[in-house]
């Protein structure tokens, strides 16, 4: 039996190969666990309602003479708080969020030592982190957000 290959058969085979190629990538992105696609927040509608509060806190932080600084060290990430605020009156939380893997996210309470706090390298994985520091000094609330590579 002889198979005749003309231009119509060639177009059909090319379209069939392209569809198989695309469907393979769709299957991999949806069904395989190694290609996780996490939401940044499960309750993003609720988070949207509190967005104005975040803007106010960020503006409060911009009014300070110096803002929070992050620095990589051999032991982890060093967070430096402004010297102009009293260390005893600072309270709040530090959120570390990894967009590529929700299981790596963690929260630390602020516990300062000479206006600094070290986040141990044992909790961190190399790569990009979203750092969100929600802190309060007396009655004024502040927010610091940054993406950081460790």
Buried (B, 14 or more C-beta within 10 A) or exposed (E): EEEEEEEEEEEEEEEEEEEEEEEEEEEEEEEEEEEEEEEEEEEEEEEEEEEEEBEEBBEBBEEBEEBBEBEEEEEBBBBBBBEEBEBEEBBBEBBBBBBEEEEBBEEBEBEBEEBEBEBEBEEBEEEEBBBBBBBBBEEBBBBBBEEBEB
